[in-house]
Amino acid sequence: MYHSLTHALHSLRNPHFPGKSPALAAKKKLEDGGEDKAFNVEIRNHLSQLEIPADQGFLTLPWLNDAVNTVLFTCSHISNLLPKITCSEKERVHLESNLEDTLNLLDVCNGLKEVLNDVQHYVMLVRYAARTAVNVKDASDEVELKAKLTCFHAALVKSTEFMHARVEENTRHREGRSKLETCSSMLRRMGEPLPEASPGSKHAASNALFNDMYAAKVLAIFVCSVLAVALSVKPKRPLSCVHMAEQPTWLDLLQRVQDNVKKLTDKGIEHGKIALLKELDQLRAHTNELYEMLDNFLKQGTPIVEADKLSLSQQCEKLVEESDDLQRGLLALQQHVDGLFRMLVAIRVDFLDALCHV
C-alpha cells in the first residue's frame, strides 16, 4: 500500500508522456531555430503596428499601450524559454549582466509608475472641477450662480496650480534629480551602445536564448525611454536612441519606428510643449480655456447671460468626458506597466535559478 502511494506521488511530480517530454521538444525546436524565427516574425508584426509619421505631432495612449504590449510579448517569450535552457560556465557573465539589467528596468518601472500617478492626479483634479459646474446652467438666481462659479474656480485653480508646479519642477535648475530623471539617465547608459547579444555558445539553443534576451532588452529600453518622455511634463531631454551591436531581422523596422518617434518628440521639446501626449495636451488646453473664461466672469465682472451658462455647462460636460477617457487610458497603461514589472521580477527569479545551476 505504502509502495503504491509513493509510486503514485512520484508519477504526479514526474508525469510520463509518450515520446519526447514537452521541455525536450521545446528545446529541440529552439535548437532547430523554429521558435526563434517565429519570435522574430512576431516582433516584426508588433513593430509594424507602432509605425507612425514623424509629423503626427503627438504620441497617443493607444500607441503607448501597444508599445508596452510589445515588450510584454518579448518578456513573456523569455520567461517561457529560461526554464528549458541549461547554460555553461562561459555564459555565466552574460546571465549576470542580464540579471543586472532586469534590476535597472525594475527601477525604471517604479519611476514610470510615479509619474503615471502624477498625471492621474492631475486628471482627477480636472474631473472634479468640471463636475462642480456641469449643472451651472440650472442656477436659479445670481446668488446660486455665483456660489457654483466660485466653487468651480477654486477647483480649477487647484488643477492649474498642480500642473504649473510640475512644469516649474522640470524647468528650474535644482540640486538632485527626480526618480524619472534618474531612470532616464539609466536608460541612456543602458542603450549607448548595447554589447553583443550572444557569448558564442556551442549550443544553438543557448545562442538563440541570448539573442532573444537581447531583443527583449532592446525593446524594453526603447519603449521605457519613450514612456519617460511621453509622460513627462514639459520634458527637457530629447529621446535617447538605442544603438544595437547585432543585426536582427527586424532592425530596419525598429530603426524607422525609433527615428520617427525621436523626430516627433524632439520637435515637441524644441517648441516647448507642456505635454507630448495628445490626450493630456488636449485636456490641459481645454482646462486653461475654461479657466480664462471663468476669470473674465468673476474678476472683470462680465455679465453672465443664459447662453453663457449653457456654454459653460456644455464645456464642463465635455471636460468630464475627456478626463474620463484619459483616466481609462492611463489605468490601462498603468496595468501594462505593472504587468511588465511582475514579468521582470519573474525573469529575474529565472535568471537566479539558472545561475544556481551553472
C-alpha positions in Angstrom: 0.0 0.0 0.0 2.8 2.5 1.0 4.8 1.5 -2.1 1.8 2.1 -4.3 1.2 5.6 -2.8 4.8 6.5 -3.1 4.8 5.5 -6.8 1.7 7.5 -7.4 3.1 10.6 -5.8 6.3 10.2 -7.8 4.2 9.9 -11.0 2.4 13.2 -10.2 5.7 15.1 -9.7 7.3 13.4 -12.8 4.5 12.7 -15.2 5.3 10.4 -18.1 4.4 11.5 -21.6 4.6 9.2 -24.6 7.5 10.2 -26.8 9.6 13.3 -26.0 8.9 15.4 -23.0 7.5 18.9 -23.6 10.7 20.5 -22.3 12.9 18.4 -24.6 10.6 19.1 -27.5 10.7 22.8 -26.9 14.5 22.7 -26.5 14.8 20.8 -29.8 12.5 23.3 -31.5 14.7 26.1 -30.2 17.9 24.4 -31.4 16.4 23.9 -34.8 15.7 27.7 -35.0 11.9 27.3 -35.5 10.8 29.0 -32.3 13.4 31.8 -32.8 12.2 32.5 -36.3 8.6 32.6 -35.2 9.6 35.0 -32.4 11.3 37.4 -34.9 8.3 37.3 -37.2 6.1 38.2 -34.3 8.3 41.1 -33.3 8.1 42.5 -36.9 4.3 42.2 -36.6 4.2 44.1 -33.4 6.7 46.8 -34.6 4.7 47.3 -37.8 1.7 48.4 -35.6 4.0 51.1 -34.0 4.9 52.9 -37.2 3.8 56.5 -37.1 4.5 59.5 -39.2 7.1 61.9 -37.8 4.8 64.8 -38.4 1.9 63.4 -36.3 2.7 66.0 -33.6 1.9 63.9 -30.5 2.1 60.4 -29.1 -1.2 58.8 -28.1 -2.3 56.5 -25.3 -3.3 53.6 -27.7 0.2 53.8 -29.2 1.9 53.7 -25.8 -0.3 50.7 -24.7 0.6 48.9 -27.9 4.3 49.6 -27.3 4.3 48.2 -23.8 2.4 45.2 -25.1 5.2 44.6 -27.5 7.7 44.5 -24.6 5.3 42.2 -22.6 5.3 39.8 -25.5 9.1 39.6 -25.7 9.4 39.2 -21.9 6.8 36.5 -21.8 8.7 34.7 -24.5 11.9 34.9 -22.5 10.1 33.7 -19.3 8.9 30.6 -21.2 12.3 29.8 -22.6 14.5 30.2 -19.5 13.5 27.1 -17.6 14.2 25.0 -20.7 17.8 26.0 -21.1 20.9 24.9 -19.3 23.8 27.4 -19.5 27.5 26.8 -19.2 30.1 28.5 -17.0 31.2 30.5 -20.0 27.7 32.0 -20.3 27.6 33.0 -16.6 28.8 36.6 -17.3 26.1 37.2 -19.8 23.5 35.8 -17.4 24.8 38.1 -14.6 24.7 41.1 -17.0 21.1 40.4 -17.9 20.3 39.9 -14.2 21.7 43.4 -13.5 19.7 44.9 -16.4 16.4 43.4 -15.1 17.1 45.2 -11.8 17.7 48.5 -13.6 14.5 48.1 -15.6 12.5 47.4 -12.4 13.8 50.8 -11.1 12.6 52.3 -14.3 9.1 50.8 -13.9 8.9 52.3 -10.4 9.8 55.7 -11.9 7.2 55.4 -14.6 4.6 54.4 -12.0 5.4 57.6 -10.0 4.9 59.9 -13.0 1.8 58.0 -14.0 0.4 58.7 -10.6 1.1 62.4 -11.0 -0.7 62.5 -14.4 -3.7 60.6 -12.9 -3.8 63.0 -10.0 -4.0 66.0 -12.4 -6.8 64.3 -14.4 -8.7 63.6 -11.2 -8.4 67.3 -10.2 -9.7 68.5 -13.6 -12.6 66.0 -13.5 -13.6 67.1 -10.0 -13.5 70.7 -11.1 -15.6 70.1 -14.2 -18.2 68.1 -12.2 -18.8 71.0 -9.9 -20.0 73.2 -12.8 -21.9 70.7 -15.0 -25.2 72.0 -13.7 -24.4 75.7 -13.7 -27.0 76.2 -16.4 -29.7 75.3 -13.8 -28.7 78.1 -11.4 -32.0 79.8 -10.4 -30.6 83.1 -9.3 -27.4 85.3 -9.1 -26.5 84.0 -5.6 -26.6 80.3 -6.6 -24.8 81.1 -9.8 -22.0 82.9 -8.0 -21.7 80.1 -5.5 -21.3 77.5 -8.2 -18.8 79.5 -10.2 -16.7 80.3 -7.1 -16.6 76.6 -6.2 -15.7 75.8 -9.8 -13.0 78.5 -9.9 -11.4 77.2 -6.7 -11.3 73.6 -8.0 -9.8 74.8 -11.3 -7.1 76.7 -9.5 -6.0 73.5 -7.8 -5.6 71.7 -11.1 -3.8 74.5 -12.9 -1.5 75.1 -9.9 -0.7 71.4 -9.8 0.3 71.4 -13.5 2.2 74.7 -13.1 4.2 73.1 -10.2 5.1 70.1 -12.3 6.3 72.5 -15.1 8.3 74.6 -12.7 9.8 71.4 -11.2 11.0 70.3 -14.6 12.3 73.6 -15.9 14.2 75.1 -12.9 17.7 74.1 -12.1 17.8 72.3 -8.8 20.0 70.0 -6.8 19.2 66.3 -7.1 17.1 64.6 -9.7 13.6 63.1 -9.7 13.1 59.4 -9.9 12.1 59.6 -13.5 15.2 61.7 -14.5 17.4 59.1 -12.7 15.7 56.3 -14.7 16.0 58.2 -18.0 19.8 58.6 -17.4 19.9 54.9 -16.6 18.2 54.0 -19.8 20.6 56.2 -21.8 23.5 54.4 -20.3 22.0 51.0 -21.0 21.3 51.8 -24.6 24.5 53.5 -25.7 25.7 51.1 -27.0 24.4 47.7 -26.1 27.0 44.9 -26.1 26.8 41.9 -28.3 23.9 39.5 -27.6 25.4 36.1 -27.6 28.6 34.8 -25.9 29.1 32.3 -28.7 27.9 29.1 -27.1 28.4 25.8 -28.8 24.7 25.1 -28.1 22.4 26.6 -30.6 19.6 26.7 -28.1 21.6 28.9 -25.7 22.7 31.2 -28.5 19.0 31.6 -29.6 18.0 32.3 -26.0 20.7 35.1 -25.6 19.7 36.6 -29.0 16.0 36.7 -27.9 17.0 38.2 -24.5 18.9 40.8 -26.4 15.8 41.6 -28.4 13.7 41.9 -25.3 16.2 44.2 -23.7 16.5 46.5 -26.8 12.7 46.8 -27.0 12.3 47.4 -23.2 14.9 50.2 -23.2 13.4 51.9 -26.3 9.7 51.7 -25.0 10.6 52.7 -21.5 12.6 55.7 -22.9 9.5 56.8 -24.9 7.2 56.4 -21.9 9.6 58.6 -19.8 9.4 61.4 -22.4 5.7 61.0 -23.2 4.6 61.1 -19.5 6.9 64.0 -18.5 5.5 67.5 -18.1 7.5 69.8 -20.3 10.3 67.3 -20.9 13.8 68.8 -21.3 15.9 65.9 -22.6 15.4 64.5 -26.0 14.6 60.8 -26.5 17.8 58.8 -26.5 18.2 56.2 -29.2 19.1 52.5 -28.7 22.3 51.5 -30.5 22.5 47.8 -31.3 25.6 45.8 -31.9 23.6 42.9 -33.5 21.6 42.9 -36.8 18.3 41.2 -36.0 15.9 40.7 -39.0 13.6 43.4 -37.6 16.3 46.0 -37.0 15.2 48.1 -40.1 11.7 48.3 -38.8 12.7 49.3 -35.3 15.0 51.9 -36.7 12.2 53.5 -38.6 9.9 53.5 -35.6 12.7 54.9 -33.4 13.7 57.6 -35.9 10.1 58.8 -36.4 9.3 58.8 -32.7 12.5 60.7 -32.0 11.7 63.4 -34.6 8.2 63.8 -33.2 9.3 64.1 -29.6 12.4 66.3 -30.4 10.2 68.7 -32.3 7.7 68.9 -29.4 10.5 69.6 -26.9 12.0 72.3 -29.2 8.7 74.0 -29.4 8.4 73.9 -25.6 5.3 71.7 -25.5 4.0 71.1 -22.0 2.8 67.6 -22.9 3.8 65.3 -25.7 0.8 63.0 -25.0 -2.1 64.1 -27.2 -4.9 63.3 -24.8 -3.1 65.1 -21.9 -2.4 68.1 -24.0 -6.0 68.5 -25.1 -7.3 68.2 -21.6 -4.8 70.8 -20.3 -5.7 73.2 -23.2 -9.4 72.9 -22.6 -8.9 73.3 -18.9 -7.0 76.5 -19.4 -9.6 77.9 -21.8 -12.3 77.4 -19.2 -10.1 78.9 -16.5 -9.6 82.1 -18.6 -13.4 82.3 -19.4 -14.3 81.9 -15.7 -11.7 84.5 -14.8 -13.4 87.0 -17.0 -16.8 86.4 -15.4 -15.5 86.6 -11.8 -12.7 89.1 -11.8 -13.8 91.5 -14.5 -17.5 91.4 -13.7 -18.5 90.4 -17.2 -22.3 89.8 -17.2 -23.4 86.2 -17.5 -26.4 85.6 -19.7 -28.3 82.3 -20.2 -26.2 81.5 -23.3 -23.0 81.8 -21.2 -24.4 79.5 -18.5 -25.3 76.9 -21.2 -21.9 77.2 -22.9 -20.1 76.7 -19.5 -22.2 73.6 -18.7 -21.6 72.1 -22.1 -17.8 72.7 -21.9 -17.7 71.2 -18.4 -19.6 68.1 -19.7 -17.0 67.8 -22.5 -14.2 68.1 -19.9 -15.7 65.4 -17.8 -15.9 63.1 -20.8 -12.3 63.9 -21.8 -11.0 63.3 -18.3 -12.9 60.0 -18.1 -11.4 58.8 -21.4 -7.9 59.9 -20.4 -8.3 58.2 -17.0 -9.3 54.9 -18.6 -6.3 55.0 -20.9 -3.9 55.8 -18.1 -5.3 53.0 -16.0 -4.8 50.6 -18.9 -1.2 51.9 -19.3 -0.6 51.5 -15.5 -1.8 47.9 -15.7 0.6 47.2 -18.5 3.5 48.8 -16.6 2.5 46.8 -13.5 2.4 43.7 -15.7 5.9 44.5 -17.1 7.2 44.9 -13.5 5.8 41.5 -12.5 7.2 39.9 -15.6 10.7 41.3 -14.9 10.5 40.0 -11.4 9.7 36.5 -12.7 12.5 36.7 -15.3 14.9 37.8 -12.5 13.9 34.8 -10.5 14.5 32.6 -13.5 18.0 34.1 -14.0 18.9 33.5 -10.4 17.7 29.9 -10.8 19.7 29.5 -13.9 22.8 30.9 -12.2 22.4 28.4 -9.4 22.6 25.6 -11.9 25.6 26.8 -13.9 
